[in-house]
């Protein structure tokens, strides 16, 4: 991997994992285009990084936002796209508003697909010009392989992203565009609500720092692995769930009372907030 020759468009740069990825790449000498929706947060992040970088204020879920992203990516002849932007969801399906379902699927699945399609010609043109590989990385989740109660829409979006990435990896196998799927487990970022974090602690789930997640992504790109699942026993659960899902069913059924207890608390918090605002 020739890091100093890379120009990377990183979506969701101001999120917890996004900031950590940005710092890790900047320290490697990568030139970054940092995408997000807050100019002040993007500028603050850019100022904290080693090297010179650009910021891009745009919404990946809108046609106008994606067009703005594509124009800047083409102008700068990016060699790497990291689809990192995304949103979380922690609620029973019956309690999940339609708008939340649509927003989750748009941000986590539809936008990365549309950006990948739009920017694929740029990535192909770049590696033809430089005679080096270009890279398309989709940030998934352990829940893109393991269905988890209370996060059905989030799981649907990440399952879809994993399938899309795998198919695209095989579709582009005869090109010089390297497609990667990276799946962190629970990470200490604001995408998880306080109740979701408390649930993970009650269940004994390991929670990684954004910095360790970013380091794992760097290792994946350096080794060239198409797929990377972070953490144990999550790696093992992914394999077992793929081959013997009934075993994982039984394990997670035992945890369902704990999960639902925190889901009820999440609902109570939301209802209280709505009452305060009304």
Buried (B, 14 or more C-beta within 10 A) or exposed (E): BEBEEBBBBBBBBBBBBBBBBBBBBBBBEBBBBBBBBEEEBBBEBBEEBEBEBBBBBBBBBEEEBBEBBBEBBBEBBBBBBBBBBBBBBBBBEEBBEEEBBEBBBBBBBBBBBBBBEBBBEBBBEBBEEBEBBBBBBBBBBBBBBBBBBBBBBBBBBBBBBBEBBBEBBEEBEEBBBBBBBBBBBBBBBEBBBEBBBBBBEEEEBEBBBBBBBBBBBBEBBEEEEBBBBBBEEBBEBBEBBEEEEEEBEEEBEEBEEEBBBBBEBBBEEBEEEEEEEE
